[in-house]
Amino acid sequence: MYTWCNSAKCINTRSTVSHLISLFGKNRLEFKKNMTPMEKLPTFLLIGAARSGTTALYSYLRQHPEIFMSERKESNFFAFGDESLDCAGPGADYINNSIRTLSDYRRLFDNVGIEKAIGEACPLYLYSEMAPQRIRHHLPDVKLIAVLRNPIEQAFSHFLYARRQMLEPLDDFTSALESEVERKRKHWQPLFQYSQFPKYHQQLKRYYDVFPERQLRVYSYEEFVENPQAVLSDIYSFVGVDKAHVPDFSYRPNAGGVPKNRLLQGLVMKPHAATWLIGQLIPEHFKRRIRDAVSDYNLEKPLLPEDSKDYLVKELREDILKLQVLLKRDLSAWLQ
């Protein structure tokens, strides 16, 4: 097993008050003033990448008796802060309903007990330009964990996930890639920027610029799939809990694909009165398992079209080459 690390520079903690206000808003400056030594907030964050095993990793981490993971995955709090959110297009509520106040974010951790580590998982933290600075301001000592997947595979997986969720209206991946500029102009949510989500160098550099190396761990998706226990043991040690714990690996969530039966897929993925009522009686993590089981049964997985692959290799080549330098690892296989 290997872990990717690199040197980093710390930010200047003497930033002017006016600069901090411009970044975080006045209510954010109250955070440290009101913070107590016993504040129940994350000691580690799983920041991404999307479609790289983060949901599976979240489910395994929450099984550890010494770890508290927030029941809500993907609060998006550090991605957007108190920004005004008015995304349009399919699935806009995922962004528009993000947690935006510190008091609401704190409530995610009201049930923390005697756990040694407190965590949250949100892949948008890697994608968001402002998340590293917001996290550094609010949680300067937090541990940060990222899992990176071959970006060409990640982009296609993201498309198949959107198709599975009944969000992507286009059947053709290349057409969806070519629609990114127009969708961004129309203010569709970031999910539809398939070729931009896996620009890992651009995204990780923002974290290495504001956090010291000792606070970051970056793993590959391949090593996580091949040896999840080894990755988890390393993460357990990193966040300060018993590294011998073995979770139940039988649950493999969030497969992507094209629905064979759109009516059935719509029933499990879109709000309905009957499913809403049942959902009020079932814990969130059980609802996810039921949804995933039905959805997986109804999916077929097409192959990545060659024209889409050529488009992505051209778009992502420069970022991959820069990432090799940042992580000091040969990533040439991603370009083949």
C-alpha positions as CSV (number, residue, x, y, z in Angstrom):
1,M,0.0,0.0,0.0
2,Y,1.2,3.5,-0.7
3,T,0.2,7.0,0.5
4,W,0.6,10.1,-1.6
5,C,2.0,13.1,0.2
6,N,3.8,16.3,-0.7
7,S,5.2,19.4,0.9
8,A,3.0,22.4,1.6
9,K,3.0,25.9,2.7
10,C,0.9,27.2,5.6
11,I,-1.2,30.3,5.2
12,N,-0.4,33.5,6.9
13,T,-2.6,33.4,10.1
14,R,-2.3,37.2,10.4
15,S,-4.7,37.8,7.5
16,T,-6.4,41.1,7.9
17,V,-9.9,41.2,9.4
18,S,-11.3,42.8,6.2
19,H,-9.9,40.0,4.1
20,L,-11.4,37.3,6.3
21,I,-14.8,39.1,6.2
22,S,-14.6,39.1,2.4
23,L,-13.9,35.4,2.4
24,F,-16.3,34.1,5.1
25,G,-18.8,36.8,6.1
26,K,-19.1,38.4,9.5
27,N,-20.9,35.4,11.0
28,R,-17.9,33.2,10.2
29,L,-15.6,35.4,12.3
30,E,-17.7,34.6,15.3
31,F,-16.7,31.0,15.0
32,K,-13.4,31.0,16.8
33,K,-14.6,33.6,19.3
34,N,-17.5,31.3,20.3
35,M,-15.5,28.0,20.1
36,T,-14.8,26.1,23.3
37,P,-12.2,23.4,23.9
38,M,-15.0,20.8,24.0
39,E,-16.5,21.9,20.6
40,K,-17.9,18.8,18.9
41,L,-16.8,19.4,15.3
42,P,-14.9,17.2,12.8
43,T,-11.4,16.1,13.6
44,F,-11.1,14.8,10.0
45,L,-12.8,15.3,6.6
46,L,-13.2,13.0,3.7
47,I,-13.0,15.6,0.9
48,G,-13.4,13.5,-2.3
49,A,-13.0,12.8,-5.0
50,A,-16.6,12.2,-6.3
51,R,-17.2,8.7,-7.8
52,S,-14.0,7.4,-6.1
53,G,-15.4,5.2,-3.4
54,T,-16.2,8.0,-0.9
55,T,-19.7,6.6,-0.1
56,A,-18.2,3.2,0.6
57,L,-15.4,4.6,2.7
58,Y,-17.9,6.7,4.6
59,S,-20.0,3.6,5.3
60,Y,-17.0,1.7,6.5
61,L,-15.7,4.5,8.7
62,R,-19.0,4.9,10.4
63,Q,-18.9,1.3,11.5
64,H,-15.8,1.9,13.7
65,P,-16.8,2.2,17.4
66,E,-14.3,5.0,18.0
67,I,-15.4,7.1,15.0
68,F,-18.5,9.4,14.8
69,M,-19.5,10.1,11.2
70,S,-22.3,12.7,10.7
71,E,-25.6,11.0,9.7
72,R,-25.9,13.4,6.8
73,K,-23.3,12.8,4.1
74,E,-22.4,15.8,1.9
75,S,-23.6,18.8,3.9
76,N,-21.6,21.0,1.5
77,F,-21.1,23.5,4.3
78,F,-17.5,24.4,3.5
79,A,-18.1,24.3,-0.2
80,F,-20.6,27.2,-0.2
81,G,-20.5,28.8,3.3
82,D,-23.2,31.5,3.4
83,E,-23.2,32.1,-0.3
84,S,-26.6,32.7,-2.0
85,L,-27.5,29.4,-3.7
86,D,-29.7,29.5,-6.8
87,C,-28.7,26.6,-9.0
88,A,-31.0,25.6,-11.8
89,G,-31.4,22.4,-13.9
90,P,-31.9,18.8,-12.8
91,G,-31.0,18.0,-9.2
92,A,-30.5,21.7,-8.2
93,D,-32.0,21.1,-4.8
94,Y,-28.9,19.1,-3.9
95,I,-26.9,22.3,-3.9
96,N,-29.7,24.8,-3.0
97,N,-30.5,22.8,0.2
98,S,-26.8,22.7,1.4
99,I,-26.2,23.6,5.0
100,R,-25.2,27.2,5.1
101,T,-25.0,28.3,8.8
102,L,-22.5,27.3,11.5
103,S,-25.3,26.6,13.9
104,D,-26.9,24.1,11.5
105,Y,-23.5,22.5,10.8
106,R,-22.8,22.1,14.5
107,R,-26.1,20.2,14.9
108,L,-24.8,17.5,12.6
109,F,-22.5,16.5,15.5
110,D,-25.0,16.9,18.4
111,N,-24.9,13.1,19.1
112,V,-21.2,12.8,19.4
113,G,-20.4,10.8,22.5
114,I,-17.1,9.3,23.7
115,E,-15.8,8.7,20.1
116,K,-12.1,9.6,19.6
117,A,-12.5,10.9,16.1
118,I,-15.3,12.9,14.4
119,G,-15.7,12.9,10.7
120,E,-17.7,14.3,7.8
121,A,-17.6,13.2,4.1
122,C,-18.3,15.6,1.2
123,P,-16.7,15.2,-2.3
124,L,-17.6,18.8,-3.2
125,Y,-14.9,20.0,-0.7
126,L,-12.2,18.8,-3.2
127,Y,-14.0,20.5,-6.2
128,S,-14.8,23.8,-4.4
129,E,-12.4,26.7,-4.9
130,M,-13.1,28.2,-1.5
131,A,-13.4,25.1,0.6
132,P,-9.7,24.8,1.6
133,Q,-9.6,28.3,2.9
134,R,-12.9,28.0,4.8
135,I,-11.8,24.7,6.3
136,R,-8.4,26.1,7.3
137,H,-10.2,29.1,9.0
138,H,-12.7,27.0,10.9
139,L,-10.8,23.7,11.5
140,P,-7.1,24.5,11.3
141,D,-6.0,21.2,12.8
142,V,-8.4,18.9,10.9
143,K,-7.1,15.8,9.1
144,L,-7.9,15.6,5.4
145,I,-8.4,12.5,3.4
146,A,-8.8,12.1,-0.4
147,V,-9.2,9.1,-2.7
148,L,-8.4,9.7,-6.4
149,R,-9.7,7.7,-9.3
150,N,-8.4,7.6,-12.9
151,P,-10.0,10.9,-14.1
152,I,-11.2,9.6,-17.4
153,E,-13.0,6.7,-15.6
154,Q,-14.2,9.1,-13.0
155,A,-15.9,11.5,-15.5
156,F,-17.7,8.6,-17.2
157,S,-18.8,7.2,-13.8
158,H,-20.1,10.6,-12.9
159,F,-22.2,10.6,-16.1
160,L,-23.5,7.1,-15.4
161,Y,-24.3,8.1,-11.8
162,A,-26.3,11.1,-13.1
163,R,-28.2,8.7,-15.5
164,R,-28.8,6.4,-12.6
165,Q,-30.2,9.2,-10.5
166,M,-32.5,10.2,-13.4
167,L,-30.8,13.6,-13.6
168,E,-28.9,13.5,-16.9
169,P,-31.3,14.1,-19.8
170,L,-28.8,13.1,-22.5
171,D,-28.2,9.5,-23.5
172,D,-24.9,10.3,-25.2
173,F,-21.8,11.0,-23.0
174,T,-20.0,13.0,-25.7
175,S,-23.0,15.2,-26.1
176,A,-23.1,15.8,-22.4
177,L,-19.4,16.8,-22.4
178,E,-20.0,19.2,-25.2
179,S,-22.9,20.7,-23.2
180,E,-20.8,21.7,-20.2
181,V,-20.2,25.3,-21.2
182,E,-23.9,25.9,-21.9
183,R,-25.0,24.2,-18.7
184,K,-22.6,26.3,-16.7
185,R,-24.0,29.4,-18.3
186,K,-27.4,28.3,-17.3
187,H,-26.1,27.8,-13.7
188,W,-26.7,24.0,-13.5
189,Q,-25.2,22.4,-10.5
190,P,-21.5,21.3,-10.6
191,L,-22.4,17.6,-11.1
192,F,-22.8,18.2,-14.9
193,Q,-19.2,19.6,-15.3
194,Y,-18.0,16.0,-15.9
195,S,-14.6,17.0,-17.4
196,Q,-13.9,19.5,-14.7
197,F,-14.6,17.4,-11.6
198,P,-11.5,15.2,-11.9
199,K,-8.9,18.0,-12.3
200,Y,-7.2,16.8,-9.2
201,H,-4.0,18.8,-9.5
202,Q,-5.8,22.1,-9.6
203,Q,-8.0,21.0,-6.7
204,L,-5.3,19.4,-4.4
205,K,-2.9,22.2,-4.9
206,R,-5.3,24.5,-3.2
207,Y,-5.1,22.3,-0.1
208,Y,-1.4,21.9,-0.2
209,D,-1.1,25.6,-0.3
210,V,-2.9,26.1,3.0
211,F,-2.4,22.9,5.0
212,P,0.9,21.3,6.2
213,E,1.7,17.9,4.7
214,R,1.2,16.0,7.9
215,Q,-2.6,16.8,7.8
216,L,-3.2,15.3,4.4
217,R,-3.5,11.7,3.1
218,V,-4.2,11.0,-0.5
219,Y,-4.9,7.4,-1.7
220,S,-5.7,5.9,-5.1
221,Y,-9.1,4.4,-5.8
222,E,-7.3,1.3,-7.2
223,E,-5.6,0.5,-3.9
224,F,-8.8,1.1,-2.0
225,V,-10.7,-1.4,-4.2
226,E,-7.8,-3.9,-4.2
227,N,-7.1,-3.8,-0.4
228,P,-9.7,-1.7,1.4
229,Q,-8.6,-3.0,4.8
230,A,-5.1,-1.8,4.4
231,V,-6.3,1.6,3.4
232,L,-8.7,1.7,6.3
233,S,-6.0,0.6,8.8
234,D,-3.9,3.5,7.6
235,I,-6.8,5.9,7.9
236,Y,-7.6,4.6,11.4
237,S,-4.0,5.3,12.4
238,F,-4.1,8.7,10.8
239,V,-7.2,9.8,12.6
240,G,-6.2,8.3,15.9
241,V,-8.4,5.2,16.5
242,D,-7.8,1.4,16.8
243,K,-6.4,0.4,13.4
244,A,-7.3,-3.3,13.9
245,H,-11.0,-2.8,13.4
246,V,-12.5,-4.7,10.4
247,P,-15.8,-3.4,9.0
248,D,-18.5,-5.3,7.0
249,F,-17.3,-4.9,3.4
250,S,-20.4,-6.6,1.9
251,Y,-22.1,-3.2,1.1
252,R,-20.9,-1.7,-2.2
253,P,-23.0,1.5,-2.7
254,N,-23.5,4.0,-5.5
255,A,-22.9,1.9,-8.7
256,G,-23.5,3.9,-11.9
257,G,-25.3,2.8,-15.0
258,V,-28.1,3.2,-17.4
259,P,-31.6,2.2,-16.1
260,K,-33.2,-0.8,-17.9
261,N,-36.6,0.2,-16.6
262,R,-37.0,4.0,-16.3
263,L,-40.3,3.7,-14.4
264,L,-38.8,1.5,-11.7
265,Q,-35.7,3.8,-11.6
266,G,-37.9,6.9,-11.2
267,L,-39.8,5.2,-8.4
268,V,-36.7,4.7,-6.3
269,M,-34.8,7.8,-7.2
270,K,-37.5,10.5,-7.4
271,P,-39.8,11.8,-4.6
272,H,-43.2,10.1,-4.4
273,A,-45.8,10.3,-1.7
274,A,-45.6,6.6,-0.9
275,T,-41.9,6.3,-0.8
276,W,-41.6,9.6,1.2
277,L,-44.0,8.2,3.9
278,I,-42.0,5.0,4.2
279,G,-38.8,7.0,4.3
280,Q,-39.9,8.9,7.4
281,L,-39.9,5.6,9.3
282,I,-36.5,4.3,8.2
283,P,-33.0,5.5,9.2
284,E,-31.1,7.3,6.4
285,H,-28.4,4.7,6.0
286,F,-31.0,1.9,5.7
287,K,-32.9,3.9,3.0
288,R,-29.6,4.2,1.1
289,R,-29.1,0.5,1.1
290,I,-32.7,-0.3,0.0
291,R,-32.4,2.3,-2.8
292,D,-29.1,1.0,-4.0
293,A,-30.2,-2.6,-4.0
294,V,-33.2,-1.9,-6.2
295,S,-31.3,0.5,-8.4
296,D,-28.4,-1.9,-8.9
297,Y,-30.7,-4.6,-10.0
298,N,-32.2,-2.3,-12.6
299,L,-28.9,-1.0,-14.1
300,E,-26.8,-2.0,-17.1
301,K,-23.2,-0.6,-17.6
302,P,-22.2,0.6,-21.0
303,L,-18.6,1.0,-22.1
304,L,-16.9,4.4,-22.4
305,P,-17.2,5.6,-26.0
306,E,-13.9,6.1,-27.8
307,D,-14.7,9.6,-28.9
308,S,-15.6,10.6,-25.3
309,K,-12.3,9.1,-24.1
310,D,-10.3,11.1,-26.7
311,Y,-12.1,14.2,-25.6
312,L,-11.3,13.6,-21.9
313,V,-7.7,12.7,-22.5
314,K,-7.2,16.0,-24.4
315,E,-9.0,18.0,-21.7
316,L,-7.3,16.4,-18.7
317,R,-3.7,15.7,-20.0
318,E,-2.1,18.8,-18.6
319,D,-3.7,18.4,-15.2
320,I,-2.6,14.8,-14.9
321,L,1.0,15.6,-15.8
322,K,1.1,18.3,-13.2
323,L,-0.5,15.9,-10.6
324,Q,2.4,13.5,-11.2
325,V,4.8,16.1,-10.1
326,L,2.7,17.2,-7.1
327,L,2.3,13.6,-5.8
328,K,5.6,12.3,-7.1
329,R,4.0,9.3,-8.8
330,D,3.8,7.9,-12.3
331,L,0.2,8.4,-13.6
332,S,0.9,7.8,-17.2
333,A,-1.5,4.9,-17.2
334,W,-4.3,7.4,-16.8
335,L,-3.5,8.8,-20.3
336,Q,-3.5,5.4,-22.1
